[in-house]
Amino acid sequence: MNILLIYPEFPDTFWSFKHALKFVRKKSSFPPLGLLTVAAMLPPEWNKRLVDVNVTRLTEADLVWADYAFISGMTVQRNSAHQIAARCRETGVKIVAGGPLFVSEYEQFPDVDHFVLNEAEVTLPLFLDDLARGCPQRLYTSAEFADIQETPIPQWDLVDLRQYASMCIQFSRGCPYNCDFCNVTALFGHRPRVKTSQQIIAELDGLYHQGWRGNVFFVDDNLIGNKRYLKTELLPALIEWQKHRVGIPFFTEISINVADDEELIQLMVEAGFNTVFIGIETPDEESLAECSKNQNKNRDLVADVQRIQRAGLQVQGGFIVGFDSDQPSIFQRQIDFIQKSGIVTAMVGLLQAPPGTRLYERLKQEGRLLEFGSGDNVDGTTNIIPKMNLDLLHEGYKSILDHIYAPEHYYQRVRTFLRQYKLPKIRTAPQPQYLLAFFRSIYRLGIIGRERVHYWKLLVWTLFRRPTLFPLAVTLAIYGYHFRKVCDMRHLG
């Protein structure tokens, strides 16, 4: 059996980092972890190929070779997934599809032969058993949550690691919180399920033996969902693992209440974590209560962010406007918060209601739902009818992006961050592509870029004030270039 695993293309979005990746000659931020894990679940005697359309073309020869095409993706990859499915259908290749996009929209994909939905550890064996008997069904779904301690190591030999800026692994699924706009708990439940520390070390060893020495993203929606196991098992294992190897930098997603646990932060830093994404959402208490973001309420969020960054974890933040409680003042309040906190990478989006969320069900009952959401957090679209005047919402949203990613304010925010950030003491492998990125940034940002004055001021300031953070300053300058390109494109659209 010849199995072709196909990963659809990401459009040019905030998190694609396409414009930044050009500086280091990488084609994509991450490989398709889900498909690589599925590949490891398939019979070992089957022939497998992976085509990640983000790094290579899907050729007719690939399709002719394949008996089955396995496709997975997220909502933002919808258009590419439709194109791939159509090509498979034209070639006569049977299609098996799974992943978040198809869980919520499988009825929109008539070209797909078989849907293997929800968690593959549960539904994929059912499909494979039926396939072996010659009677595969069209739809496999289950409300059962998988035991991820049985999940195999992803089949890393299917990808060319050199094409990617970072690798990714998963420690847990599920989140103890219940934010009403988030579909994580609908997909994976409230009780975080964790892999053993031995599993994670084995996955890291697999990457290390493949020659990987760059960043690794723990893709958990909330890594600290099970603090006890994290503090007593995983983080100590990672600390020990790092001692015997050239250090690997980690980054992940967590909740703001990590600021309450100094021991946990220090363990994360010692284990090699240097960046965390946190859903801040809004500085407005009424809007936080509206969306049940209870872990963010009654806090000094700016002080929390600064405490985390002073300890050695760079905070990337998610922000939302368009809550029912939002007043016109929210746009300036968001700007002020982002600038004051020193969150350099600030993803600001309009409120959206993904299928399966409590927000989706409430707005459906109120008759305030539109078509499927785009899955792009910063394209200025929404699938809800907001209470605020839509034109006012769009103008306010645009004003936030125009301000926070204007060179003057962006570079000011970088300096705010660098003043408070404590560089973790972890020995990492030399990355020659970063030197290349520096020289490219001199030309693109320092010579022909509209931000050139701010760029040079930042580099000089960093050399004199925080010289050990100079590589990070260059990286953040390059990120800013990408964010401005994406925001400019959105406004032209």
Sequence and secondary structure as in RCSB ss.txt:
>XXXX:A:sequence
MNILLIYPEFPDTFWSFKHALKFVRKKSSFPPLGLLTVAAMLPPEWNKRLVDVNVTRLTEADLVWADYAFISGMT
VQRNSAHQIAARCRETGVKIVAGGPLFVSEYEQFPDVDHFVLNEAEVTLPLFLDDLARGCPQRLYTSAEFADIQE
TPIPQWDLVDLRQYASMCIQFSRGCPYNCDFCNVTALFGHRPRVKTSQQIIAELDGLYHQGWRGNVFFVDDNLIG
NKRYLKTELLPALIEWQKHRVGIPFFTEISINVADDEELIQLMVEAGFNTVFIGIETPDEESLAECSKNQNKNRD
LVADVQRIQRAGLQVQGGFIVGFDSDQPSIFQRQIDFIQKSGIVTAMVGLLQAPPGTRLYERLKQEGRLLEFGSG
DNVDGTTNIIPKMNLDLLHEGYKSILDHIYAPEHYYQRVRTFLRQYKLPKIRTAPQPQYLLAFFRSIYRLGIIGR
ERVHYWKLLVWTLFRRPTLFPLAVTLAIYGYHFRKVCDMRHLG
>XXXX:A:secstr
 EEEEEE    S TTT HHHHGGGT SBS   HHHHHHHHHS TTSEEEEEETTTS   HHHHHH SEEEEE  G
GGHHHHHHHHHHHHHHT EEEEESHHHHHHGGG TT SEEE S HHHHHHHHHHHHHTT   SEE       GGG
     GGGS GGGBSEEEE  EE  S   TT  HHHHH SS EE  HHHHHHHHHHHHHTT  SEEEE  S GGG
GHHHIIIIIHHHHHHHHHTSSB  EEEEE GGGGG HHHHHHHHHHTEEEEEEEEE S HHHHHHTT GGGTTS 
HHHHHHHHHHTT EEEEEEEE  TT  TTHHHHHHHHHHHHT SSEEEEE    TTSHHHHHHHHTT B S   S
 TTSS  SB  SS HHHHHHHHHHHHHHHTSHHHHHHHHHHHHHH       B   HHHHHHHHHHHHHTTTSST
THHHHHHHHHHHHHH GGGHHHHHHHHHHHHHHHHHHHHHHH 
